[in-house]
Amino acid sequence: MGHETEIRGEQAGGGLVIAQNKNNQVLFVGKKVVNQKRQNLTQALETAFAPTRRKAMRAGIQPLDSAITAVWHYRYGTSSPPKILETHWHEWMPAREAIVWQLENGQWVPICKTVNHRITHNGDFNAWWIFGQAIDTTTLGLWLERVLHTPNATRGDSPKVAGMMDLLVTQGMWDASLRLAYQLEIAASIQDAFGGKEPAKTAPNTAPSQQALRQWAEICEEVWQKYKCPRYLSDKKNLSDFENQIVDISLRISPSYWSLKQRTAFVRTAIDAFLHNDIYRATQQFLSRAEGSFGLVTVSTLSAEHLVLSAQGQPMTIGFNVPEAYMIYASEPAAVNAVLAGMPESYRLDLDPTAGEVALVGINHITVYSLSQGREQPDAELKQRSLPMQRNPYVKPPTSETKDPVATDIREIPQVLNAIADDWSNPVSLNCRSAEQFTKHLVEKVKQDRKIDFRQRQTVDVLITGIENSLWLGERFAQDLKTLFPLLNVKALSANQILRQLQHAPQLHLGPNSIVLAISQSGQTFPTLQATQVLNELYCKRMIGDLFILTGELNSLMGAALSQSFAQGATFNRRIFTNGSGHRSAEAATLTVAATQATLTELLFYTAKRMRQAFPDSTPLGMTLTEKSLLMLDTIKADFLNRSVVALCASRNSVGTAGTTSKGESIKSVDHQKLMRQGRKWALHVTETPLVWAIHAVYVLIVLGWMIPFGQVLSVTQLLLRSLLFTCGFSSDVVLSLLALLHPKIVLIDIGIAIFGPWLWTIGIRFVQGRQLLARTGKRTIVIGDVPWVHQLLESYVSKLFSLSYGIASLEVHGANPQDHMVHRFGYRLVRGTLVLLGVPDGRRCQMQKEDENAALMTGKQADGVRSWGIGPEVVALGHNSAIAHQGFSSAIVLGSRTNTLVDGRVSLDQQVVIEELRETRFSSFERLLASYVLFWAFAKRVTSFPLLQYQHWKSQSRTRIATTAAPMSGSNLSLPQVESALSLAEPSELHSQALLPSAPYPPTITDVPSRIETPLDRS
């Protein structure tokens, strides 16, 4: 479970176990660690916890007899840096002994207990509502220090949640109940705890003192002794009598200026808190007033056999294994799947982060409270929501761990891409059903708006959103969709920007016919998930036409946000696309990017074909391709899958020199070998510095170490010269005389070697390895020049491959578009030895690509011309046209390709231009991307294999494979009225006349196959 949770961040972590001491007092045994840069958090936490566990056992502390309860948390810091103090678990008040009234055998009895509450929290705590206003967490922390009379040195937001639990958990404790009641009913403002002043560290503490609370509690105890019978308190009249007696007696504890109404409210709130505020109810009260996002776990020594798990804007998954009687939970669903997938009589329940839910869980039971509905969920509903883990095709265990996840992902690309093609060739597949729904909206748009001048409309027809890789792929898809349908208003926007604009700026221009496509590989990237939840509300209100998502697997939080059930046989809502890549652990993404690109290509072609079928005799939305041209693209796609992808992707580890077929069979590949060689050659530039350092260290060790046995420093120059003279036949006397004569010069030479030795060794190494002799020494810089979506993806990929590299063997990575701004951004930063990978379009395809090719080559030559001492950057051109090998660059990698034999003479010139444009954007540039994946993987693999400098190149220090907190925008407090007021809808006055588009009857949706989730394509 730990290894699967790491992908949400592993900067620090903590764990605790509920135990009991020799006196049967319940307590916590816990440990926290801050993860080292290249360490694995799961292993580090296990190692650190082991001595803590042994120490506790030696002291006679043992796990509970009834149940072993453990709480583990991995942290990615947002509100404070990773420190032990800031790491979860959190507590505000330390453990203390107190008399707690509890029901035992039907009677209220006072028991001396250890009182200690701890929490773990995923998400962001922004504010808490009290005194009619939202109090930010910084101010709340100062207030809690005074109300609880406990200082706290933490800076983060989560410790304040722990403080709120100390305030709100009051069941069976009169002093705590009265303290809470005072703040809720008597205190008029937050300033009341600061002597009437603004909250500050230096302000006085005027909250009720602990002594005053004890005195009040003693008075309440007097009356409580008469009414403590549970049956008596269950009667409303008797409970009212109990309240009235305390109200009357409260005159002894309340100031004279308290009104009767205030005293009555104070007493009733205190009694209610005393009787009911356990950790389950306290968590409900906290979240009902909280602003932010919460994946919250609450645990208390007063409720040792239960945990309270909460989800509001953050995921929380609970799993039960009935036969073996255990319960597990995790913020990452894959962690639960890793344990329970395939287990008989095991179930998974995902709390609803949109509606907000609080769950009280034990070993084999659960109670769930819905914050939005204000009630507990019926058992029947929970049973319906529970997913069986055995024989459920949509709940699969994560892929098996490998030493090199990047190599595994690259090797599996051909198989996954062919599986995607097979899936889309099946008209009843889930992807095709969703594509049918997607296309149907465009068809209806054309039919309904036949009198609209699409060029004059401001309303967005298709909005595509995502973050990082998903966004860049979506932007490319948006441009290609626009190429096919020029009159379609397509917009691609970051999910963070969508959240911002939904809250503040009426710039989205969404309307009742707008379609939104949200892309997220994990299906839970925080900004995209938040945007999906808000946009789905708009869809339900018919304020947008439809909302679709594209994820790595069907079962995802974004899918759940669309109200899609993942139980076998559940109705499929036709709004989910999947790329079939599944759950992947490598942060340096390859397969997931390739699968998303391939899926978007399939959606693009599917949409074009269905639109052509619906309007065979017209150009809907200005459609640019004919049916024949679409068939040409299918042929190009098949050639790409069967030849190009197979030739590029590796089949084995770093020594592999073959590609793999769609069935995983190895074949020899010249392209793959060239890429591997180039990557390993570039790795020599990076490993040069540690190698030189090692050589010079050996030199210094020998020269200075000579003093230990011989009492003097060894003169390497003298030793070499002496050996040379003796070899030439000179006598000993002559040699000694010459050495004495040349002694000053020999010393100067030795000094020169000591000072300039590293540079000399560098020149020697470069000469032996056949590399540039006079390139700058030190840290290298890579500039990736290609079209925007490719260089953006590669810059992210290479940066992550080297994110854990040591400073002595690291590099800087940049990217730019050689057809646009590369010269302007990097022309003045190029130096001797800068590494430039230049992606060049194939100019043989058409005139437009010829111009793009010329632009890229011109940029490469201009970069190559920035020289010093006759040495410039090392430019490697990558493309399909063999002419790039004759442009004077340092090297060129020519990928195998066909020219226009698939297209020439079969379509008109204008059709060929569009076909070749789409060939470049969907396949040729994609092929350069895959080739670069292999090259840079070989590069990183060689660097990370250098002795003493090894690291895991497939992950980063923070390990945020999935961004699960605000990054940086948060939509957790975005309300639908805000969204409705922010949206700018198209006005009828914007519509203008246009010639009617003749249309054929739209091909009917397939009705002979039920639209239900049955068995998906097995991509294993």
Buried (B, 14 or more C-beta within 10 A) or exposed (E): BBBBBBBBBBBBBBBBBBBBBEEEBBBBBBBBBBBEEEBBBBEBBBEBBEEBBEEBEEEEBEBBEEBEBBBBBBBBBBBBEBBEBBBBBBBBBEBEEBBBBEEEEEEBEBEEBBBBBBBBBBBBBBBBEBBEEBBBBBBBBBBBBBBBBBEBEBBBBBBBBBBBBBBBBBBBBBBBBBBBBBBBBBBEEBBBBBEEEEBEEEBEEBBBEEEBBEBBBEBBBEBBEEBBEEEBBEEEEBBEBBBEBBBEBBEEBBEEEBEEEBBBBBBBBBBBBBBBBBBBBBBBBBBEBBBBBBBBBBBBBBBBEBBBBBBBBBBBBBBBBBEEEBBBBBBBBBBBBBBBBEBEEBBBBBBBBBEBBBBBBBBEEBBBBBBEEEEBBEEEEBEEBBBBBEEBBBBBBBBEEBEBBBBBBBBBBBBBBBBBBBBBEEEEBBBBBBBBBBBBBBBBBBBEBBEBEBEEBEBBBBBBBBBBBBBBBBBBBBBBBBBBBBBBBBBBBBBBBBBBBBBEEEEBBBBEBBBBBBBBBBBBBBBBBBBBBBBBBBBEEEBBBBBBBBBBBBBBBBBBBBEBBBEBEBEBBBBBBBBBBBBBBBBBBBBBBBBBBBBBBBBBBBBBBBBBBBBEEBBBBEBBBBEEBBBBBEEBBEBBBBBBBBBBBBBEEBEBBBBBBBEEEBEEBEBBBBBBBBBBBBBBBBBBBBBBBBBBEEBEEEBEEBEEEEEEEBBBBBEEBBEEBEEEEBEEEEBEEBBEEBEEEBEEBBEEBBEEBBEBBBBEBBEEEEBBEEBBBEBBBBBBBBBBBBBBBBBBBBBBBBBBBBEBBBBEBBBBBBBBEBBEBBBEEBBBBBBBBBBBBBBBBBEBBBEBBBBBBEBBBBBBEBEEEEBBBBBBBBBBBEBBBEBEBBBBBBBEBEEBEBBEEBBEEEBBBBBBBBBBBBBBBBBBBBBBBBBBBBBBBBBBEBEEBEBBBBBBBBBBBBBBBBBEBBBBBBEEEBBBEBBBBBEEEEBEEBEEBEBEEBBEEEEEEEBEBEEBBEBE
